[in-house]
């Protein structure tokens, strides 16, 4: 996870190693490069976010084989594809099973764990890492950084292949206009499509709830004027992917 030390620098913490500066992820040399794709599972009860993560990985991360997506803990562990090599676990599942129990179960089954969370606090990081998670990452991170961290966890070389479109664009998308967003609107947009609630967007931006809500309303309105639907969150995520806000 990216955590902040006393000097204010971001680090990726590992359950078995000292914190590693995020800036050094791309320069790390894996100890044992894998000759096969990493079998990956994702557990997240936010269906739209789960769909966006899955779509990005399937298109851009060729060295990962996404064999299992689950909305509930039981759906994950009862799947014939479990255990996988690596599991992305949502920290804040609306289920009674604790993060410690979920991480330890995956580890006992032979899977490494990366915990993803929109709640980036010292307590949540320590709970996940102490339970055996290999990394704790913010959902606000660009997907390319999340996958680079996953490669570091699995000891595989960073994929140098160029990223492709997050998902196929609709007919005529190349000719569609991209709305001009203010700095505040763009930041609220990025945070919201990364999985944060409107209230969490306001907290991250250090603005009032109504201000964040207004930013997001203006984003939707500008896309509507460009004849690009964005009233539903799934549509908003697609617009973000098409225009480079979801990375």
N, C-alpha and C positions, 0 to 999 in steps of 0.2 A: 504494500500500500504506500501511497505517498503520505508520509507523516512529516511534521515540522519539528526540527530540533531547535535548540536554544539560539542558534544563529539564523533561524528562519529559512533554512534550506530544505527542499523536499527530498525525501528518501523513500526507497522501496524496502520494506522490512521483510525479512525471511525468518522462518521458524528456526533455521539452523545456521544462519550467518549474520554478520554484522550488517547494519543498514548500508545500502549501496546507493549512491547518488543517482537520481533519475537520469541525469545527463550522461551517465556512463552505461546505460542499458545497451545502446547500440554498439559500444566498443567491447562488450564482454565476449569472451571466447568460450563457447560451451565446452564442458568437460567430455561429454559423450554424445556427439551428434547422432540423431536418430535417422535410420534409413527408411522409416515408414511414417505415415501420417499419425499425428497424435489423436487418439480417440477422445472426443470431448463431449461432456454433458453440461447442460445449463439448467439450473433450477431458479425460477423467478415467477412470482405470482402476478406480476404485471404483464398481461398478455401482449399488449402493444409493444412494450419494451422488449419482451422476449422475442417477438417477431422481428423487431429491428435488429437486435443482436444476431439472431440466426441468419438473417438475410445478408448482413454485412460479412459475417464470417464465411458463409458459403461462397460469396463472390470474391472476397479479397484474401482470405487466409487459406491458401491451397495446402499448407502443411498440416492443417487440422481437419479431422473428419468428425463433423458434428453428428453424432449418432443418436443423441437423446436430448430432447427438451421436455421439461416438466413444469407444471404449474403448482404441484403439491409435493410434499416430502414423500408420501407413500407412492405417488406416481413415479418418482425417481427410483426409489429403492426396489420397487416391485417390477421394474422394467427388465426384460430379458437382456438388454444392452448394458445393464449395471452389473459390476463396476466398470467404469471407463478409466483411461489413463489419468484424466484430469477432469475436475468438476468445478464449474463456476457456481458458487452458492450466493444467493441473495441473503444479506444479513437480516433484513427486516421482513421475514415471512410472517403472514398473519396466521400462524399456527403455534400450538403450544410446545412444539419441539424446540429446545434451546439451540443456539448456534453451536455451543460446545458439543452437544449430543450429535448434531448433524455432521460437524467436522470430524469428530472421532469415529463415527460410523463409516464415513467415506474413507478415512485413513486406514481403518481396520480392514476394509474390503480391498485395499491396495491402490486406491485412487489418491492422487495429490489434489489439494484444494486451493482455489483462489476465491477469496470472499470479496464480493462486490457490494458496495453500500452507498447510499446517498447520505448516510449519517456518519460523517467523518469525525469521530471523537477519539480521544486517547483510550477511553474505556472500551469502546467497541473494537478498536484495533487490538488492544491487549487481550480481550476475550477471545477473538478469533485466532490470533497468533499463538496464544498460550494453549489453545485446544489442539494445535497442530497444523493450522493453515499455513501454506507456504508463502502467501502474500495477501495483503488486504488493500484493495484498490477502490478509489472513488469512482462512482458512476459518471462523474463529470469529466473524467479523462477521455480524450479521443480514443476511438477503438484501436487505432494503430499502436498506441502506447499500451493499452490493455493487452493486446496480443504479443507485443514485444516482451512484456513482463511475463506472460504465460510461457513464452519460448525460453526465457531465462529460467523459470521454475522447472521446465521439462528438460533443460540442457540441450536444446536444439538450436541450430544456426538461425539467425534472423533471416526471414524471407526477403530477398532483394527484388522480387518480381513487382512491377508497378501495379498500384492499386487500380482496380476497374470500378465502373459505376456500382454504387451500392445495390441497385436493383435496376432492371430494364426500364428505361424511360418510356413514357407513353408516346404514341405517334405524334410527331410534330413538336416534341418537347424541346428540340434544339432551337426552335424558333420562338419559344416562349420567353417573355420578358421576366427578368428577375427584379422583384420589387426593391426599391431603395429603402433600406431600414436605417434608422438612427442607431447610434452606438448602444443606447439603452435597450432598444427593441431587439437588436441583434444578440446582445448578451442574454436577455431574458429568453429569447428563442432558443439559443444553444443549450441553456440550462434546462429548459422545459422539455425539449426533445431528448435530453440525456437521461431523463427519468425523475427529475425533481418535480415536486408539486408546486403549485403557484405560491403557496406560503413559503416553501423552501427556497424558491427562486428569489423571493423578496429578502429572505434572510441572507442568502449568498451575495446578493447585490447591495445589501444594507440599505434597502428602501422600504417604504410602507407596502403593505399587502395590496392596497388599491393601485399603487403605482405600478407594481409588477403586473397586476391584472390588466391595467390599461395598456402597458407595453404589448402584452400578448394579444389583446383585442385588436390593437392597431396592426400587428403582424398579420392576423387573419383577414382584416379588412383590406390590407394592401394586396394580399394574394388573391382575394376575391375580385378586386378591381382588375387584376391581371388575368382574370378568367382561369385561375388555378385554385380549385377548391381546397380549403384548409379549415373548414368548420369543425371537423372531427380531429381528434388527436392523431389517429392513424394517418389521416391526410396531411396533417401538419408535419409529421415525421417524414413522409415521402417528399414533401416540398423541401424540407431541410436536407435530405439526402441528395436530391437533385441539384441543389444550389450550393452544396459544399459546407453546410452548417453541421451536418452529422458526419463526423470523421472517426 
